[in-house]
Amino acid sequence: MDEAFTLYGDSAHNIVSDYIRQDYSDTCAIKSQQLILEKFGVFLSEEQLRNEAILNGWYTPGGGTPMEDVGKLLELHGVKVHQYVNGNVFNLVNELAQGHSVIMGVDSGELWHYGFSEMYEDKYPGGEMADHALIVSGIDTSDPNDIKVIITDPGTGDYCKEYSFSHFIDAANDSKFFMVTTDFPEPNIFDGFGVDTYHLPYIGNMPYQEFHDN
């Protein structure tokens, strides 16, 4: 590449919006899919999608959406997806670089209440557990010493909020880096940003391995 890219996906806005916030305590995956569907020109309410998920057995009121069923509402409405189980940062950046929408599983406690108690919890068997789904909107590597992950979170209503790389990765690791990504870029997104789909040796101006170990 002639120039190193430093932003993959959307830039940070750090806005809180009631529209982004989910209507029920356990509809994070449904709300995330609703927001992505709108980017693909499909406008349905969270309630409509919740009812569809109930009818299809993809969501149980009070129980939420099983991990394996995240993305099925997108496919029901014509947006093809694929899943990563045991994914990694390289997969995430590649998907964002292609303009694809990304839903990830995280431990909401580690994300929202980052501190010693949450990190200590992970040291015990069964302590690493994902309980929340959100949209990863972007990664900003403009400062290699302070990489930011930008998320849109239906649990809090945050739109394109910045988190430190290490903070977010700790929360995402509890899902074993589970991701659902669209097969195609959002309409009007420049596909690929000049990046080879299957080979991304540099992230920003850093070699991938150095970025991964940062």
mmCIF file of the C-alpha atoms, coordinates in Angstrom:
data_MODEL
# 
_entry.id   MODEL 
# 
loop_
_atom_site.group_PDB 
_atom_site.id 
_atom_site.type_symbol 
_atom_site.label_atom_id 
_atom_site.label_alt_id 
_atom_site.label_comp_id 
_atom_site.label_asym_id 
_atom_site.label_entity_id 
_atom_site.label_seq_id 
_atom_site.pdbx_PDB_ins_code 
_atom_site.Cartn_x 
_atom_site.Cartn_y 
_atom_site.Cartn_z 
_atom_site.occupancy 
_atom_site.B_iso_or_equiv 
_atom_site.pdbx_formal_charge 
_atom_site.auth_seq_id 
_atom_site.auth_comp_id 
_atom_site.auth_asym_id 
_atom_site.auth_atom_id 
_atom_site.pdbx_PDB_model_num 
ATOM 1   C CA . MET A 1 1   ? 0.000   0.000   0.000  1.00 0.00 ? 1   MET A CA 1 
ATOM 2   C CA . ASP A 1 2   ? 1.229   3.498   -0.730 1.00 0.00 ? 2   ASP A CA 1 
ATOM 3   C CA . GLU A 1 3   ? -0.239  4.870   2.473  1.00 0.00 ? 3   GLU A CA 1 
ATOM 4   C CA . ALA A 1 4   ? -0.977  3.158   5.756  1.00 0.00 ? 4   ALA A CA 1 
ATOM 5   C CA . PHE A 1 5   ? -4.614  3.323   6.750  1.00 0.00 ? 5   PHE A CA 1 
ATOM 6   C CA . THR A 1 6   ? -5.253  4.249   10.357 1.00 0.00 ? 6   THR A CA 1 
ATOM 7   C CA . LEU A 1 7   ? -9.062  4.120   10.551 1.00 0.00 ? 7   LEU A CA 1 
ATOM 8   C CA . TYR A 1 8   ? -11.057 1.008   9.724  1.00 0.00 ? 8   TYR A CA 1 
ATOM 9   C CA . GLY A 1 9   ? -14.803 1.539   9.732  1.00 0.00 ? 9   GLY A CA 1 
ATOM 10  C CA . ASP A 1 10  ? -16.486 4.542   11.347 1.00 0.00 ? 10  ASP A CA 1 
ATOM 11  C CA . SER A 1 11  ? -14.812 7.307   13.305 1.00 0.00 ? 11  SER A CA 1 
ATOM 12  C CA . ALA A 1 12  ? -15.692 8.043   16.931 1.00 0.00 ? 12  ALA A CA 1 
ATOM 13  C CA . HIS A 1 13  ? -18.665 10.268  17.757 1.00 0.00 ? 13  HIS A CA 1 
ATOM 14  C CA . ASN A 1 14  ? -19.168 9.433   21.454 1.00 0.00 ? 14  ASN A CA 1 
ATOM 15  C CA . ILE A 1 15  ? -22.881 10.189  21.333 1.00 0.00 ? 15  ILE A CA 1 
ATOM 16  C CA . VAL A 1 16  ? -25.576 8.647   23.528 1.00 0.00 ? 16  VAL A CA 1 
ATOM 17  C CA . SER A 1 17  ? -28.898 8.129   21.740 1.00 0.00 ? 17  SER A CA 1 
ATOM 18  C CA . ASP A 1 18  ? -32.176 6.659   22.955 1.00 0.00 ? 18  ASP A CA 1 
ATOM 19  C CA . TYR A 1 19  ? -32.680 5.336   19.438 1.00 0.00 ? 19  TYR A CA 1 
ATOM 20  C CA . ILE A 1 20  ? -29.584 3.149   19.740 1.00 0.00 ? 20  ILE A CA 1 
ATOM 21  C CA . ARG A 1 21  ? -30.678 1.749   23.109 1.00 0.00 ? 21  ARG A CA 1 
ATOM 22  C CA . GLN A 1 22  ? -32.518 -1.601  23.134 1.00 0.00 ? 22  GLN A CA 1 
ATOM 23  C CA . ASP A 1 23  ? -36.130 -1.689  24.369 1.00 0.00 ? 23  ASP A CA 1 
ATOM 24  C CA . TYR A 1 24  ? -35.778 -4.868  26.438 1.00 0.00 ? 24  TYR A CA 1 
ATOM 25  C CA . SER A 1 25  ? -33.028 -6.046  28.778 1.00 0.00 ? 25  SER A CA 1 
ATOM 26  C CA . ASP A 1 26  ? -32.254 -9.073  26.593 1.00 0.00 ? 26  ASP A CA 1 
ATOM 27  C CA . THR A 1 27  ? -32.691 -7.797  23.009 1.00 0.00 ? 27  THR A CA 1 
ATOM 28  C CA . CYS A 1 28  ? -29.144 -6.582  22.414 1.00 0.00 ? 28  CYS A CA 1 
ATOM 29  C CA . ALA A 1 29  ? -28.611 -8.979  19.490 1.00 0.00 ? 29  ALA A CA 1 
ATOM 30  C CA . ILE A 1 30  ? -31.979 -8.065  17.990 1.00 0.00 ? 30  ILE A CA 1 
ATOM 31  C CA . LYS A 1 31  ? -31.340 -4.324  18.292 1.00 0.00 ? 31  LYS A CA 1 
ATOM 32  C CA . SER A 1 32  ? -27.857 -4.725  16.802 1.00 0.00 ? 32  SER A CA 1 
ATOM 33  C CA . GLN A 1 33  ? -29.365 -6.521  13.816 1.00 0.00 ? 33  GLN A CA 1 
ATOM 34  C CA . GLN A 1 34  ? -32.055 -3.858  13.458 1.00 0.00 ? 34  GLN A CA 1 
ATOM 35  C CA . LEU A 1 35  ? -29.431 -1.109  13.269 1.00 0.00 ? 35  LEU A CA 1 
ATOM 36  C CA . ILE A 1 36  ? -27.463 -3.041  10.651 1.00 0.00 ? 36  ILE A CA 1 
ATOM 37  C CA . LEU A 1 37  ? -30.582 -3.795  8.594  1.00 0.00 ? 37  LEU A CA 1 
ATOM 38  C CA . GLU A 1 38  ? -31.268 -0.060  8.405  1.00 0.00 ? 38  GLU A CA 1 
ATOM 39  C CA . LYS A 1 39  ? -27.839 0.474   6.859  1.00 0.00 ? 39  LYS A CA 1 
ATOM 40  C CA . PHE A 1 40  ? -28.870 -1.997  4.163  1.00 0.00 ? 40  PHE A CA 1 
ATOM 41  C CA . GLY A 1 41  ? -32.166 -0.176  3.552  1.00 0.00 ? 41  GLY A CA 1 
ATOM 42  C CA . VAL A 1 42  ? -34.433 -2.509  5.559  1.00 0.00 ? 42  VAL A CA 1 
ATOM 43  C CA . PHE A 1 43  ? -36.509 -0.585  8.087  1.00 0.00 ? 43  PHE A CA 1 
ATOM 44  C CA . LEU A 1 44  ? -38.283 -2.667  10.711 1.00 0.00 ? 44  LEU A CA 1 
ATOM 45  C CA . SER A 1 45  ? -38.952 -1.903  14.357 1.00 0.00 ? 45  SER A CA 1 
ATOM 46  C CA . GLU A 1 46  ? -37.215 -3.723  17.171 1.00 0.00 ? 46  GLU A CA 1 
ATOM 47  C CA . GLU A 1 47  ? -40.626 -5.062  18.191 1.00 0.00 ? 47  GLU A CA 1 
ATOM 48  C CA . GLN A 1 48  ? -41.255 -6.518  14.734 1.00 0.00 ? 48  GLN A CA 1 
ATOM 49  C CA . LEU A 1 49  ? -37.876 -8.213  14.712 1.00 0.00 ? 49  LEU A CA 1 
ATOM 50  C CA . ARG A 1 50  ? -38.346 -9.482  18.260 1.00 0.00 ? 50  ARG A CA 1 
ATOM 51  C CA . ASN A 1 51  ? -41.653 -11.096 17.254 1.00 0.00 ? 51  ASN A CA 1 
ATOM 52  C CA . GLU A 1 52  ? -40.017 -12.703 14.209 1.00 0.00 ? 52  GLU A CA 1 
ATOM 53  C CA . ALA A 1 53  ? -37.220 -14.055 16.380 1.00 0.00 ? 53  ALA A CA 1 
ATOM 54  C CA . ILE A 1 54  ? -39.727 -15.521 18.853 1.00 0.00 ? 54  ILE A CA 1 
ATOM 55  C CA . LEU A 1 55  ? -41.687 -17.199 16.054 1.00 0.00 ? 55  LEU A CA 1 
ATOM 56  C CA . ASN A 1 56  ? -38.537 -18.725 14.588 1.00 0.00 ? 56  ASN A CA 1 
ATOM 57  C CA . GLY A 1 57  ? -37.128 -19.883 17.906 1.00 0.00 ? 57  GLY A CA 1 
ATOM 58  C CA . TRP A 1 58  ? -34.137 -17.516 17.725 1.00 0.00 ? 58  TRP A CA 1 
ATOM 59  C CA . TYR A 1 59  ? -35.018 -15.572 20.872 1.00 0.00 ? 59  TYR A CA 1 
ATOM 60  C CA . THR A 1 60  ? -36.685 -16.391 24.168 1.00 0.00 ? 60  THR A CA 1 
ATOM 61  C CA . PRO A 1 61  ? -38.138 -13.554 26.265 1.00 0.00 ? 61  PRO A CA 1 
ATOM 62  C CA . GLY A 1 62  ? -36.107 -13.470 29.432 1.00 0.00 ? 62  GLY A CA 1 
ATOM 63  C CA . GLY A 1 63  ? -33.404 -15.640 27.873 1.00 0.00 ? 63  GLY A CA 1 
ATOM 64  C CA . GLY A 1 64  ? -32.198 -13.589 24.940 1.00 0.00 ? 64  GLY A CA 1 
ATOM 65  C CA . THR A 1 65  ? -30.683 -14.801 21.671 1.00 0.00 ? 65  THR A CA 1 
ATOM 66  C CA . PRO A 1 66  ? -28.424 -17.889 21.631 1.00 0.00 ? 66  PRO A CA 1 
ATOM 67  C CA . MET A 1 67  ? -25.032 -17.132 20.165 1.00 0.00 ? 67  MET A CA 1 
ATOM 68  C CA . GLU A 1 68  ? -25.534 -19.482 17.222 1.00 0.00 ? 68  GLU A CA 1 
ATOM 69  C CA . ASP A 1 69  ? -28.716 -17.630 16.219 1.00 0.00 ? 69  ASP A CA 1 
ATOM 70  C CA . VAL A 1 70  ? -27.203 -14.149 16.083 1.00 0.00 ? 70  VAL A CA 1 
ATOM 71  C CA . GLY A 1 71  ? -27.400 -13.004 12.455 1.00 0.00 ? 71  GLY A CA 1 
ATOM 72  C CA . LYS A 1 72  ? -30.444 -15.047 11.457 1.00 0.00 ? 72  LYS A CA 1 
ATOM 73  C CA . LEU A 1 73  ? -32.695 -11.984 11.398 1.00 0.00 ? 73  LEU A CA 1 
ATOM 74  C CA . LEU A 1 74  ? -30.236 -10.353 9.017  1.00 0.00 ? 74  LEU A CA 1 
ATOM 75  C CA . GLU A 1 75  ? -30.356 -13.349 6.698  1.00 0.00 ? 75  GLU A CA 1 
ATOM 76  C CA . LEU A 1 76  ? -34.149 -13.527 6.955  1.00 0.00 ? 76  LEU A CA 1 
ATOM 77  C CA . HIS A 1 77  ? -34.234 -10.052 5.420  1.00 0.00 ? 77  HIS A CA 1 
ATOM 78  C CA . GLY A 1 78  ? -31.673 -10.672 2.712  1.00 0.00 ? 78  GLY A CA 1 
ATOM 79  C CA . VAL A 1 79  ? -28.391 -9.664  4.374  1.00 0.00 ? 79  VAL A CA 1 
ATOM 80  C CA . LYS A 1 80  ? -26.035 -12.637 4.185  1.00 0.00 ? 80  LYS A CA 1 
ATOM 81  C CA . VAL A 1 81  ? -23.654 -13.161 7.105  1.00 0.00 ? 81  VAL A CA 1 
ATOM 82  C CA . HIS A 1 82  ? -20.934 -15.448 8.371  1.00 0.00 ? 82  HIS A CA 1 
ATOM 83  C CA . GLN A 1 83  ? -19.804 -16.231 11.898 1.00 0.00 ? 83  GLN A CA 1 
ATOM 84  C CA . TYR A 1 84  ? -16.423 -16.459 13.567 1.00 0.00 ? 84  TYR A CA 1 
ATOM 85  C CA . VAL A 1 85  ? -15.992 -18.650 16.627 1.00 0.00 ? 85  VAL A CA 1 
ATOM 86  C CA . ASN A 1 86  ? -12.537 -18.198 18.165 1.00 0.00 ? 86  ASN A CA 1 
ATOM 87  C CA . GLY A 1 87  ? -11.875 -15.230 15.896 1.00 0.00 ? 87  GLY A CA 1 
ATOM 88  C CA . ASN A 1 88  ? -9.125  -12.669 16.401 1.00 0.00 ? 88  ASN A CA 1 
ATOM 89  C CA . VAL A 1 89  ? -8.212  -9.031  15.869 1.00 0.00 ? 89  VAL A CA 1 
ATOM 90  C CA . PHE A 1 90  ? -6.912  -9.777  12.378 1.00 0.00 ? 90  PHE A CA 1 
ATOM 91  C CA . ASN A 1 91  ? -10.356 -11.107 11.369 1.00 0.00 ? 91  ASN A CA 1 
ATOM 92  C CA . LEU A 1 92  ? -12.057 -8.072  12.893 1.00 0.00 ? 92  LEU A CA 1 
ATOM 93  C CA . VAL A 1 93  ? -9.882  -5.523  11.105 1.00 0.00 ? 93  VAL A CA 1 
ATOM 94  C CA . ASN A 1 94  ? -10.193 -7.371  7.794  1.00 0.00 ? 94  ASN A CA 1 
ATOM 95  C CA . GLU A 1 95  ? -13.992 -7.306  8.029  1.00 0.00 ? 95  GLU A CA 1 
ATOM 96  C CA . LEU A 1 96  ? -14.085 -3.607  8.906  1.00 0.00 ? 96  LEU A CA 1 
ATOM 97  C CA . ALA A 1 97  ? -11.601 -2.831  6.121  1.00 0.00 ? 97  ALA A CA 1 
ATOM 98  C CA . GLN A 1 98  ? -14.043 -4.354  3.628  1.00 0.00 ? 98  GLN A CA 1 
ATOM 99  C CA . GLY A 1 99  ? -16.902 -2.173  4.867  1.00 0.00 ? 99  GLY A CA 1 
ATOM 100 C CA . HIS A 1 100 ? -18.699 -5.103  6.485  1.00 0.00 ? 100 HIS A CA 1 
ATOM 101 C CA . SER A 1 101 ? -20.940 -4.668  9.523  1.00 0.00 ? 101 SER A CA 1 
ATOM 102 C CA . VAL A 1 102 ? -19.765 -6.550  12.609 1.00 0.00 ? 102 VAL A CA 1 
ATOM 103 C CA . ILE A 1 103 ? -21.628 -7.803  15.688 1.00 0.00 ? 103 ILE A CA 1 
ATOM 104 C CA . MET A 1 104 ? -19.520 -9.138  18.545 1.00 0.00 ? 104 MET A CA 1 
ATOM 105 C CA . GLY A 1 105 ? -20.200 -10.904 21.802 1.00 0.00 ? 105 GLY A CA 1 
ATOM 106 C CA . VAL A 1 106 ? -18.723 -9.375  24.966 1.00 0.00 ? 106 VAL A CA 1 
ATOM 107 C CA . ASP A 1 107 ? -18.842 -9.542  28.738 1.00 0.00 ? 107 ASP A CA 1 
ATOM 108 C CA . SER A 1 108 ? -20.895 -6.443  29.542 1.00 0.00 ? 108 SER A CA 1 
ATOM 109 C CA . GLY A 1 109 ? -19.494 -6.265  33.071 1.00 0.00 ? 109 GLY A CA 1 
ATOM 110 C CA . GLU A 1 110 ? -15.936 -6.032  31.795 1.00 0.00 ? 110 GLU A CA 1 
ATOM 111 C CA . LEU A 1 111 ? -16.947 -3.461  29.217 1.00 0.00 ? 111 LEU A CA 1 
ATOM 112 C CA . TRP A 1 112 ? -19.082 -1.200  31.399 1.00 0.00 ? 112 TRP A CA 1 
ATOM 113 C CA . HIS A 1 113 ? -17.485 -1.727  34.809 1.00 0.00 ? 113 HIS A CA 1 
ATOM 114 C CA . TYR A 1 114 ? -13.864 -2.301  33.926 1.00 0.00 ? 114 TYR A CA 1 
ATOM 115 C CA . GLY A 1 115 ? -11.755 -2.910  36.981 1.00 0.00 ? 115 GLY A CA 1 
ATOM 116 C CA . PHE A 1 116 ? -10.070 -5.356  39.295 1.00 0.00 ? 116 PHE A CA 1 
ATOM 117 C CA . SER A 1 117 ? -13.198 -7.346  40.200 1.00 0.00 ? 117 SER A CA 1 
ATOM 118 C CA . GLU A 1 118 ? -14.021 -8.126  36.572 1.00 0.00 ? 118 GLU A CA 1 
ATOM 119 C CA . MET A 1 119 ? -10.443 -9.075  35.731 1.00 0.00 ? 119 MET A CA 1 
ATOM 120 C CA . TYR A 1 120 ? -10.245 -11.220 38.874 1.00 0.00 ? 120 TYR A CA 1 
ATOM 121 C CA . GLU A 1 121 ? -13.452 -13.010 37.844 1.00 0.00 ? 121 GLU A CA 1 
ATOM 122 C CA . ASP A 1 122 ? -11.781 -14.284 34.665 1.00 0.00 ? 122 ASP A CA 1 
ATOM 123 C CA . LYS A 1 123 ? -9.211  -16.224 36.680 1.00 0.00 ? 123 LYS A CA 1 
ATOM 124 C CA . TYR A 1 124 ? -11.850 -18.703 37.869 1.00 0.00 ? 124 TYR A CA 1 
ATOM 125 C CA . PRO A 1 125 ? -13.355 -21.568 35.839 1.00 0.00 ? 125 PRO A CA 1 
ATOM 126 C CA . GLY A 1 126 ? -16.533 -20.331 34.191 1.00 0.00 ? 126 GLY A CA 1 
ATOM 127 C CA . GLY A 1 127 ? -15.655 -16.728 34.969 1.00 0.00 ? 127 GLY A CA 1 
ATOM 128 C CA . GLU A 1 128 ? -15.167 -15.812 31.322 1.00 0.00 ? 128 GLU A CA 1 
ATOM 129 C CA . MET A 1 129 ? -18.698 -15.491 30.033 1.00 0.00 ? 129 MET A CA 1 
ATOM 130 C CA . ALA A 1 130 ? -20.218 -13.277 27.346 1.00 0.00 ? 130 ALA A CA 1 
ATOM 131 C CA . ASP A 1 131 ? -23.682 -11.892 28.045 1.00 0.00 ? 131 ASP A CA 1 
ATOM 132 C CA . HIS A 1 132 ? -24.056 -9.070  25.539 1.00 0.00 ? 132 HIS A CA 1 
ATOM 133 C CA . ALA A 1 133 ? -23.955 -8.319  21.796 1.00 0.00 ? 133 ALA A CA 1 
ATOM 134 C CA . LEU A 1 134 ? -23.021 -5.015  20.185 1.00 0.00 ? 134 LEU A CA 1 
ATOM 135 C CA . ILE A 1 135 ? -21.759 -3.515  16.937 1.00 0.00 ? 135 ILE A CA 1 
ATOM 136 C CA . VAL A 1 136 ? -18.059 -2.858  16.395 1.00 0.00 ? 136 VAL A CA 1 
ATOM 137 C CA . SER A 1 137 ? -18.164 0.273   14.276 1.00 0.00 ? 137 SER A CA 1 
ATOM 138 C CA . GLY A 1 138 ? -14.453 0.854   13.769 1.00 0.00 ? 138 GLY A CA 1 
ATOM 139 C CA . ILE A 1 139 ? -10.839 0.664   14.911 1.00 0.00 ? 139 ILE A CA 1 
ATOM 140 C CA . ASP A 1 140 ? -8.620  3.748   15.051 1.00 0.00 ? 140 ASP A CA 1 
ATOM 141 C CA . THR A 1 141 ? -4.872  3.077   14.949 1.00 0.00 ? 141 THR A CA 1 
ATOM 142 C CA . SER A 1 142 ? -3.784  6.671   14.344 1.00 0.00 ? 142 SER A CA 1 
ATOM 143 C CA . ASP A 1 143 ? -1.918  6.573   17.674 1.00 0.00 ? 143 ASP A CA 1 
ATOM 144 C CA . PRO A 1 144 ? -0.116  3.197   17.808 1.00 0.00 ? 144 PRO A CA 1 
ATOM 145 C CA . ASN A 1 145 ? 0.352   3.655   21.552 1.00 0.00 ? 145 ASN A CA 1 
ATOM 146 C CA . ASP A 1 146 ? -3.334  4.265   22.170 1.00 0.00 ? 146 ASP A CA 1 
ATOM 147 C CA . ILE A 1 147 ? -5.377  2.176   19.736 1.00 0.00 ? 147 ILE A CA 1 
ATOM 148 C CA . LYS A 1 148 ? -9.134  2.688   20.008 1.00 0.00 ? 148 LYS A CA 1 
ATOM 149 C CA . VAL A 1 149 ? -12.000 0.317   19.292 1.00 0.00 ? 149 VAL A CA 1 
ATOM 150 C CA . ILE A 1 150 ? -15.192 2.160   18.350 1.00 0.00 ? 150 ILE A CA 1 
ATOM 151 C CA . ILE A 1 151 ? -18.471 0.530   19.267 1.00 0.00 ? 151 ILE A CA 1 
ATOM 152 C CA . THR A 1 152 ? -22.195 1.125   18.944 1.00 0.00 ? 152 THR A CA 1 
ATOM 153 C CA . ASP A 1 153 ? -23.807 -0.380  22.014 1.00 0.00 ? 153 ASP A CA 1 
ATOM 154 C CA . PRO A 1 154 ? -27.560 -1.035  22.315 1.00 0.00 ? 154 PRO A CA 1 
ATOM 155 C CA . GLY A 1 155 ? -27.122 -1.741  26.019 1.00 0.00 ? 155 GLY A CA 1 
ATOM 156 C CA . THR A 1 156 ? -26.065 1.823   26.811 1.00 0.00 ? 156 THR A CA 1 
ATOM 157 C CA . GLY A 1 157 ? -27.263 3.761   23.769 1.00 0.00 ? 157 GLY A CA 1 
ATOM 158 C CA . ASP A 1 158 ? -23.690 4.694   22.886 1.00 0.00 ? 158 ASP A CA 1 
ATOM 159 C CA . TYR A 1 159 ? -23.147 5.512   19.225 1.00 0.00 ? 159 TYR A CA 1 
ATOM 160 C CA . CYS A 1 160 ? -19.557 5.133   18.003 1.00 0.00 ? 160 CYS A CA 1 
ATOM 161 C CA . LYS A 1 161 ? -18.001 5.313   21.452 1.00 0.00 ? 161 LYS A CA 1 
ATOM 162 C CA . GLU A 1 162 ? -14.243 4.893   21.889 1.00 0.00 ? 162 GLU A CA 1 
ATOM 163 C CA . TYR A 1 163 ? -12.758 2.237   24.147 1.00 0.00 ? 163 TYR A CA 1 
ATOM 164 C CA . SER A 1 164 ? -9.100  1.459   24.628 1.00 0.00 ? 164 SER A CA 1 
ATOM 165 C CA . PHE A 1 165 ? -7.912  -1.573  22.715 1.00 0.00 ? 165 PHE A CA 1 
ATOM 166 C CA . SER A 1 166 ? -6.999  -3.585  25.817 1.00 0.00 ? 166 SER A CA 1 
ATOM 167 C CA . HIS A 1 167 ? -10.276 -2.735  27.579 1.00 0.00 ? 167 HIS A CA 1 
ATOM 168 C CA . PHE A 1 168 ? -12.426 -3.893  24.685 1.00 0.00 ? 168 PHE A CA 1 
ATOM 169 C CA . ILE A 1 169 ? -10.357 -6.996  23.921 1.00 0.00 ? 169 ILE A CA 1 
ATOM 170 C CA . ASP A 1 170 ? -10.663 -8.170  27.526 1.00 0.00 ? 170 ASP A CA 1 
ATOM 171 C CA . ALA A 1 171 ? -14.461 -7.985  27.217 1.00 0.00 ? 171 ALA A CA 1 
ATOM 172 C CA . ALA A 1 172 ? -14.508 -9.628  23.766 1.00 0.00 ? 172 ALA A CA 1 
ATOM 173 C CA . ASN A 1 173 ? -12.237 -12.493 24.795 1.00 0.00 ? 173 ASN A CA 1 
ATOM 174 C CA . ASP A 1 174 ? -14.975 -13.732 27.119 1.00 0.00 ? 174 ASP A CA 1 
ATOM 175 C CA . SER A 1 175 ? -16.987 -14.675 24.016 1.00 0.00 ? 175 SER A CA 1 
ATOM 176 C CA . LYS A 1 176 ? -13.881 -16.290 22.487 1.00 0.00 ? 176 LYS A CA 1 
ATOM 177 C CA . PHE A 1 177 ? -14.012 -13.384 20.039 1.00 0.00 ? 177 PHE A CA 1 
ATOM 178 C CA . PHE A 1 178 ? -17.358 -14.456 18.604 1.00 0.00 ? 178 PHE A CA 1 
ATOM 179 C CA . MET A 1 179 ? -18.327 -12.325 15.607 1.00 0.00 ? 179 MET A CA 1 
ATOM 180 C CA . VAL A 1 180 ? -21.126 -12.155 13.066 1.00 0.00 ? 180 VAL A CA 1 
ATOM 181 C CA . THR A 1 181 ? -20.204 -10.146 9.982  1.00 0.00 ? 181 THR A CA 1 
ATOM 182 C CA . THR A 1 182 ? -22.057 -9.294  6.810  1.00 0.00 ? 182 THR A CA 1 
ATOM 183 C CA . ASP A 1 183 ? -20.828 -10.864 3.574  1.00 0.00 ? 183 ASP A CA 1 
ATOM 184 C CA . PHE A 1 184 ? -21.074 -7.574  1.722  1.00 0.00 ? 184 PHE A CA 1 
ATOM 185 C CA . PRO A 1 185 ? -20.264 -3.961  2.603  1.00 0.00 ? 185 PRO A CA 1 
ATOM 186 C CA . GLU A 1 186 ? -22.860 -1.516  3.716  1.00 0.00 ? 186 GLU A CA 1 
ATOM 187 C CA . PRO A 1 187 ? -24.256 0.344   0.666  1.00 0.00 ? 187 PRO A CA 1 
ATOM 188 C CA . ASN A 1 188 ? -22.129 3.330   -0.373 1.00 0.00 ? 188 ASN A CA 1 
ATOM 189 C CA . ILE A 1 189 ? -19.149 2.072   1.628  1.00 0.00 ? 189 ILE A CA 1 
ATOM 190 C CA . PHE A 1 190 ? -15.969 1.858   -0.458 1.00 0.00 ? 190 PHE A CA 1 
ATOM 191 C CA . ASP A 1 191 ? -15.215 -1.856  -0.489 1.00 0.00 ? 191 ASP A CA 1 
ATOM 192 C CA . GLY A 1 192 ? -11.804 -2.785  0.833  1.00 0.00 ? 192 GLY A CA 1 
ATOM 193 C CA . PHE A 1 193 ? -10.084 0.598   1.230  1.00 0.00 ? 193 PHE A CA 1 
ATOM 194 C CA . GLY A 1 194 ? -7.422  -0.818  -1.067 1.00 0.00 ? 194 GLY A CA 1 
ATOM 195 C CA . VAL A 1 195 ? -6.764  -3.707  1.308  1.00 0.00 ? 195 VAL A CA 1 
ATOM 196 C CA . ASP A 1 196 ? -6.413  -7.269  0.068  1.00 0.00 ? 196 ASP A CA 1 
ATOM 197 C CA . THR A 1 197 ? -9.276  -9.249  1.593  1.00 0.00 ? 197 THR A CA 1 
ATOM 198 C CA . TYR A 1 198 ? -7.111  -12.110 2.797  1.00 0.00 ? 198 TYR A CA 1 
ATOM 199 C CA . HIS A 1 199 ? -3.806  -10.432 3.501  1.00 0.00 ? 199 HIS A CA 1 
ATOM 200 C CA . LEU A 1 200 ? -3.404  -7.456  5.802  1.00 0.00 ? 200 LEU A CA 1 
ATOM 201 C CA . PRO A 1 201 ? 0.277   -7.280  6.796  1.00 0.00 ? 201 PRO A CA 1 
ATOM 202 C CA . TYR A 1 202 ? -0.058  -3.800  8.302  1.00 0.00 ? 202 TYR A CA 1 
ATOM 203 C CA . ILE A 1 203 ? -2.708  -2.282  10.550 1.00 0.00 ? 203 ILE A CA 1 
ATOM 204 C CA . GLY A 1 204 ? -2.220  1.450   10.479 1.00 0.00 ? 204 GLY A CA 1 
ATOM 205 C CA . ASN A 1 205 ? 1.538   1.862   10.272 1.00 0.00 ? 205 ASN A CA 1 
ATOM 206 C CA . MET A 1 206 ? 2.219   -1.182  12.438 1.00 0.00 ? 206 MET A CA 1 
ATOM 207 C CA . PRO A 1 207 ? 3.017   -4.753  11.368 1.00 0.00 ? 207 PRO A CA 1 
ATOM 208 C CA . TYR A 1 208 ? 0.047   -6.974  12.209 1.00 0.00 ? 208 TYR A CA 1 
ATOM 209 C CA . GLN A 1 209 ? 1.955   -9.054  14.774 1.00 0.00 ? 209 GLN A CA 1 
ATOM 210 C CA . GLU A 1 210 ? 3.089   -5.937  16.625 1.00 0.00 ? 210 GLU A CA 1 
ATOM 211 C CA . PHE A 1 211 ? -0.506  -4.631  16.627 1.00 0.00 ? 211 PHE A CA 1 
ATOM 212 C CA . HIS A 1 212 ? -1.777  -7.980  17.910 1.00 0.00 ? 212 HIS A CA 1 
ATOM 213 C CA . ASP A 1 213 ? 0.785   -8.004  20.743 1.00 0.00 ? 213 ASP A CA 1 
ATOM 214 C CA . ASN A 1 214 ? 0.321   -4.323  21.681 1.00 0.00 ? 214 ASN A CA 1 
# 
